[in-house]
Amino acid sequence: MPELKHLFSRGRMNKDLDERLIPNGEYRDALNIQVSTSETADVGVVENILGNTLLNNATYDDNTTLFTQHASNLGLTNPVCVGSVRHDPTECIYWFIVDDNGSYVAEYNSITNIVKPVVVDRNSVLGFSSSYLVTGINIIDGLLFWTDNNSEPKRINIAKFRDSNSTSFTNHTEVAFKDGDTARDFILSDVTVIRPNPKKAPELEMSDKKRSGIIEAQLDGTQTNTDNPDFSGFTTQGATSTSSFSPAEPGTEFNITLLSVANFEVDDTLVLTLTNPTDEDQESIQIKVSVIVKNTSTNYDVIILAIDNNVVSSYLEWTVKLEQERPMFEFKFPRFATRWKYIDGEYSCFGPFTEVAFLPGQGNEFDYNCFEGYNLLMTNNVRKLTIKNFVPSDIPDDVVEVDILNNSDFTPPNSNVKLFNVPDEETTFADTAYFLPATIVPKCPVPSSAPSGEVDAVPTISILSFPSVSSS
């Protein structure tokens, strides 16, 4: 019997003619076929289209090499698929399901051939609806983003949520974001693209003194020069007992006794002025000494750093003050705020900024320079600044870092903000007070594209994908 070959290179169905009259290259009827379009010898050959296979494997046993199966329809009641996405790098498929009891995100791994629940929502958190298809699906750095034009755009960490589930689609997903935390039911703020930000500004504790305690005292008129005890005041006598007294040379060491205790420490620079000057010339007389030994809170060994040439032996009563460092923000008006860094590397918006950290200069009256046009009393005299209560008790579980932001000028914060990471080597995450160093060195600048202010640039409802989701 001769062998008959019928090709279907035209790829056309022809139902108008009797099947005995169908020309070569056409066909009368077909089901689940495709016509090969390759450039090899099998061009025009009809091939069966592969059918669908039920993928319902829940677990795999290495010992028996057998799969266990999910219940029919994954154990769901009247499930409807409202969205899906394929992720080629991991060879996984994710699909979004709603049924009579809740909302779900499932994963099929083509490598392991297993279907696992990623998110099981039995508390109406995700809010899937068969009337709203899930669109705008993206997978970025292990985060699954989606929106459905019905509720706020959402995102999840695929690995963290998936690994928190059992193989069942019946129990609401519980998550623990950090090691040692107790797992709890996930809530809406855990999955929204807009991350919660601080709602309260930090508190500031300011002082015009770097050193606490008493930093001013009086000399009792007695000083001892270990090299030449025959002297009066901060002066030394010549070679003979009849020689005159002259101001001591810088480098001369003295022992001084105060009338009251003071909080002076080794290496402090002390400024001595006459307690009861009689004229303007005496008002300007100063001696600067450095503490080399603290014997008691009233007795110190000091060395002269500088001394006025007009010091005479009759000057015995002196007022001693600690020479303080220059103010931290002498010509600036800083404000401070916080933002949160989350465990997935996302950042919140800035929280509210504090009031300006400002203390006026010393004195109760204006010190106005009419030539320069400046009120010198309005220089910022803050020398010690502590930022307090910047970690609230209700901080989200997945916050791993609090950043303290400093805005020193009245300009947009995202263009002039300096960043301080807390915790760092000196503080722990539980600390609620941070002593600001005198010299502020930002650990890393905040980019201008970072979310600033108290509002995130993410829509509350969207039907399409939005590229700004990754900016957080």
C-alpha positions, 0 to 999 in steps of 0.5 A: 500500500502506498505511503501517503504524506500530507503536509500542512505548510499553509497552516490554514483550516478549510471547512468549506470543502469536503475532506476528500477535496482538501488541498495539500497544505490545509486541514479540515479540523484539528484539536491541540495541534500546532504546525511546525515552522522550523527551517529543517525537514520537518517544516509543515509537520503537525505536532501535538500541543502539550496539555496541562498537568495538575501541579499540586505537590506540597512536600517531597520525601528524600527517603521515599522519593515521593511527593505529598499532595495538597488537598483539592484546590489547595484546600481552598473554597471557590478559589479564583486566580486574580493575578500571576507573574513568572520570575525567570531568575528563580524559575518560580511562578507566583499567583494571587488567589482569593476564595471565600475565606481569605486572600493568598499568594502562592509559589510554584518552583519548577526546580523542586516541583513544589507549590508553597504558600507565600502569604496566607491571609485569613484576617482581611489584610491583603483585601483581594477581590475577584472584581479587581485583578492584581496588576503592576506586579514586580519582583525587585531584590527579592521583594514582590510588589503589586497593586490592584486599584482597590487598596494601597500598593503592597510588597512582601519579602518573598523568602521571609514570608514564605519560610514563615509558613507551613505547607498549609493554606489554612493558617494565617501567616505569622512573621518574626522579622528579627532573630529572637522575636516571637512570631505574630500574625502579619498586619497591614503595615508589614506589607504596605509599600509606604513604610511607617515613619517617626511621628514625633520629633526628638527632644533636645537637652541643651547647655551652654556648659560642656562640663556639668557641676561647678566650673568657677571658684575663688582662690584663697590668696595662697599659692605655692611655687615648688621651685621658689617658695619665697614669693607673693602671688603668681610672681617669683623673686630674684636671686636675693631676698631683697630682689623684687618680684616679677610675673612668673614665667610660662612653664612655672608650676604652682599649687593652688587651693580653692575656697570651694570645690570645683569640677576641674580635671587634669588638662583643663585650661583655667582662666584667672581674673582678679576678683575685685579689680579697681580699674579697667586695666585690672579688669583685663589682667588674666592668667591662663594655667593648665591642670597637671595634677588634681589632688582634691576637689579644692587643691590642684597642681597647675602650670602657667600657660600665659600670664599678663605682664602687669601681674604684681605680688600684691594680687592675691585674690583671683576668680578661677573659671574653666576655659570652655570650648567654642560653641558647637553651632556658633553661627548656625541654627540646627534642627534634628529629626529621625528616620527609620531603616528597615530590615529589607534595606528600605527607609522611611520618610523623615519624622518631624524636625525639632525646634532650633537648638539655640541658646543666646550668648552670655548676658541679659542685654543686646550686644549690638555692633553698629558698625557690622550690624550684628547682635553678638548676643544672638550667636548660638551658645550651645556647647552640650547637646543631648538628643533624647527619646528618639526611639518610641516604644511602638517602633515597628518590629522590622526597624533595625536602625534609627538615623539622626538627621541634622539640618543646619540651615533653613534650606530643604532638608533633602539637600542639606542633611547630615546623617548619623547612624544609631546604634553605633559603636558607642550606643546600643539600639535600646538607648534613648539619649544620644550625646552629640559630639562637639565635631559632627562628622556625617557618616553618610549623606542622604541622597536628594532622591531619598524620601523626605518630609512626612509624606511618601511619594507612593500613590494610595491606589494604583492600577499600573506598575510604579517605578518609584516603589524602589526609592524607599 
